[in-house]
Amino acid sequence: MSSLRVLAFGLVVLSADALRQHRKASKVSKTSRSDPAMVDQLYTFGAPGSARPGFVNAHATDGCFPGVRVWNYMVDRGLFGREREVVDQVVPLAGLLGYRHPKMGGAGLHLNESRAEFAECSEALMNEPRGGGSTELHEVSEYISQVKMINDMVLNMTRLGTEFSYGGVGDVEFVAEAVKEMGWRLVGQGYDDGSGNLAGGGQVSNLFQRPSTLECILTFQGSSSAGDWIANLDAVAREFCGRSERAHGGFRNHLRRITRNPSWQSEVRPHLGKCGKVYVAGHSLGGAMAELFTACAANPPAAGEEASEDYSFISWVKEEPTQLPYL
């Protein structure tokens, strides 16, 4: 963590130099109406590594995906009073099996001192943070409490990608009402009940839109059942979306179940093209799925080639931004 720049929590998360890099990367991801649509920004919270090697953005000159990967950490006193750095245990876990994070910028949230440390996108960051971990640092509430003093966009990404990314169809009314105070609206939901799958429980994917800008946030749900954790243990590296990298098998299969569900295909996917911008967010397993989704959207077939099966289920066409009907 010594290579990270310390930033005051009352200021913006990104330093001036990092912000310029962030904007530069965001511009790369923008598509014209004739180009395949891609994710404008990716935000993950407490996500494990998802691919071997980590995903790289072929559409950016530096290989970086636009967005921020966030993790919690703290300094604890161990044996004989020695200080040691403790991180969200889930973040480095898959790294023990060779899985890496996508190439993008990151932000470590220091719980002891209420500050953020931002790391610019690099190959080295794809295998950070490392070291001992704590399950308490993985809690949704810990992520929300740490980012609430930054800015509204990061807070929105955190809350929508964590607090409001869990639950099933029965939560539609609650979620739809709760996000209004944040200036967002629930405009689509895909739901898979997990029936018939020992590995992988029920999961929800929400699409939110901000009426004032027509931007959208697509969320994927983190682990919330025994079936989810069984899926997480399927750590065999598998082919995904025609990419050269190999995806974590359990994460890939989880994403396939939700995105291939008829409800996601009819209630979420058709709306993506009407969003002014598409941001993708998720916590834990949901963050890993958001990474896979973003990497797949960034891998359209070359001219004259047939799209991979994964791409054919998640791709969308950019349309004129439109205010979508609220749920």
N, C-alpha and C positions, 0 to 999 in steps of 0.2 A: 504493500500500500504506500510505500515511500515515494513512488513516482506520481502519486495523485496530488492534485492541487486542492488546498483547503479553501473552502468558500463559506462565508457567513450565511447562516440560514435565513436571516432577514433580507438578504439580497437575492438575486436571481441565481438559480442552480448553476447555470453555465457562466464561465468567465467570458470576457470579451472575445478572446481568441477562440475558445471552444464554441461560443455562440456562432461565430462566423463559419466555423467548420460545420456546425449543426445545420445552419441555413444553406450552406453550399450543398451538403448531402441531401437536404430536403428538395432542393431544386432539381437534383439529378433524378429523383423519383417521379417528378411530375410528368404526365403523359399528355400528348395531344390526342385529339379525338380519333385519329387514325392509328394510334399506337395501342398495344395491349394495356389494359388498366393494371396498375400495381398499387401496393400499399404505400401511402404517403409517409407514415411514420409508425414505428413499432415501439411499444412500451411494455416492458415486462417487469414483474415484481417477484423476487424470490424464485426465479426460474432456474431449473437445472440445465446443464448442457444437453443439446438435442441432436447433435449429428457428429459423425466421424468422417473427415475432419469437420470443423465448424463451418457453417454456411457463409459464403462470400457473395457479395452483390456484384454481379458481372456488369451491371448497368451504371456503376459508379467507378470513376477512374481510380479511386483509392480502395475499392472493394467494400466500402462501408455501407451498411444499411442506415437510413435515417431514423432517428429516435434515440431512446435511452433505455439501457438495462439497469435496473435498480436492485440493490441488495442492502440488507441491514447488517451492521456489525457493531461491536463494542469492545472496549478494553477491560479485561477482567484480571483480578489478582489470583494467580494460581499458587502452587506449592512454594512455601518460603516467601510469600509476598511478591513473587515475580509477576510482572505484568505480561499478559498474553492477549493477542487479538482473537476474538471469537466472532465467527460469522454465522449468518443464517445457514443452518446445517444442510438444507436442501440444495443450495446453490452449487457447492463444489462436489456433491455426492456422485453424480454421473461421471464426473471427471476422473474418478478412480478407475473407470472402465474405458477411458479414452475419449469420452464424448466432450465436445467443446461447445462454447457459446458462439452465436453468430458474430461476425465482425461488425461492431458498432460501438458507440460511446457508452460509458457506464457511469453510475453514480453510487458511491457507498454512503449510506446514511449512518452517521455515528450517533448511537443512542445515548452515550454518556454525556456528550457535549453539544447536542442539538446542532450539528453542522453537517454539511454534505461535502464529500470529496469527489470531484469529477475527474474521470479518466478519459482522455481522448481516444478515439478509435485506433486500435492497433492489433497486430497479430498476437502480441503478448497478452493483451487483455482478454483474449478468447479463452484463456485458461486461468482466469482470476475471478473472484478471490479463491484462495486455497487455505488449507489449515483446518483446525478444529472448529466444531460447530455447536449451535444451540437451537433446539426446536422452538424455544420461546420466541426467538427472533424471526421465526417464520410466520407468526400470527398476522392475520389481516389487520387487526387493530394496531399493531406496531408500525406497519407501513403507513397507515392513514395518519397516525399521530405524528410521524416524522415529516411528512410532506405538507402538512396543512399550513405551514408558514411560508411556503415557497411562492408559487403563483397559481392562479385559478386553473390554468390548463393542466399543469402537472397534478394538482389536486383532483381535478375531474377525471383524468386518466387513472389515477390511483383508485378513487372510489368506484368508478364504473367498472374498472378492471379487477377489483377485489370484492368490495362490499356488495355490489349489485351484479356480480357475475355468477353467483351461486343460486341454487334453487331451481324449482321446476315451473311448470305451467301454472300451478296454483298461486304463484307469486306475481303473476303479471300485473294485477291491479295495484299491489303494494309497490312494486318497482316503478310502474308507470307514474304513480303519484309522487313517490319519493324523489325521483330525479328532476321533477319540475322545478324545485327550489334551486337546483344547480344550473338551470337554464337549458336543460336537455329534455328530449322526449323519447320514449320507447316507441320505435317504429317497426320492429320486427323481432321475432323470436323463433329459433329452431330448438326442438326438444327431442331427445332420445331417452327412452325410459330404461335402457340397458337390458331389457328382457331378452333372455336367451343367450346372454353373454356372461360367462363366469368372470372373465377378465374385462372389467369396465362396467361401472354402474351408470345410473342415469346422469345425464348432463344437459346443460342448457347453453345456448349461444345467443346473446342479445345484440341487437343493433339499435344504437341511440343516434339521434340527430339533434343538432343545435339549430333551432329555427332562424336565429339571427344571421348565421353564416352558411347554413346548409352542410356543414361538416358532419361527418359521422364517426362513431366509435363502435367497432365490432369487438365483442368480448368472448372469451372462451373460459369455461369453468375449470377451477382447480380440483384437486383430489378431495372427495367428500364422502367416499364409501369404501367398503372393503374391496369391492370389485375394482375400483380405481387403483388401489394400491397393488392389487394383483397384476393389473395392466402395467403399472410402473415397473414391476419386477421383470417384465419381458424386455430384457436389455439387449436382445440380439439386434445387430445392425442390419437394416433392410433397405432395399431399393425404395426410392421415393421420388415421384414427380419427374422422372427422367433426369435427375441431377446426378452429378458424379459423387457427391457426398452421400453417405449412408445414414439414414435416420434411425433413431432409437425406435425399436419395433413397437413397444407399448404405446409410446406417444403418437407414432404414426397411425396405428390402428384406432386409437381414441379419436384422432382428428377425422379419420375416414368415416367413423360411425356417425358423428354429428353432421359433417358436411354432406354426406350422402343420404341422410335422413330426408324423407319427402317434405317434412315441415321446414327444414333449413333451405331446401331447394325452392320451395314456393314462397316462404315468408321472409327470407333474408337475402339470398343471392340476387333475386331480381331487383332489389332496392339499391344494391351497391353502386350501380352505374348512375343513379340519380343523386348521389352524395357529392358535394363540392370537393371534399377530400375524404379519404378513408384512412382512419387510424385503427390500429389493432392492438388490443391490450389483454393481459391476463396475469393471474397470480399462480405461482407454483406450476402444476401440470398445465394450467390454462396458459401460462406464459410460454411453456415449451410448445404448446399447440399453436400459439400465436406466431412463434418463430417459424414453425413448419409451414404455416399458412402463408406467411410473408415470403419465405424462400420459394415456395411453389408459384405464387403469383408473379415472382420475378424471373420465372423460367418458362416463358412462352415458347412454343415451337418455332423453329426457323421457317422461313418461307418455303412452302412446298412440303414441309414435314407434318406428320400427324401428331396431334397433341397427346401427351401422356394421359393415362386414365385419371390420375389425381388432378391434373390441371383442368381436365374437361369438367370436373365437378366443382371447382372453386373459382374459375375465371369469370370475369364479367366485362361488359363493354361500357366504356365511358359515354355518358349521355349528358344532356343539359341538366345542370343541378336543379332539383325540384324539392319543394317541401313535401315530405312524405306524410301519409295519414298516420295519426297517433293511435297506439293501442290503448 
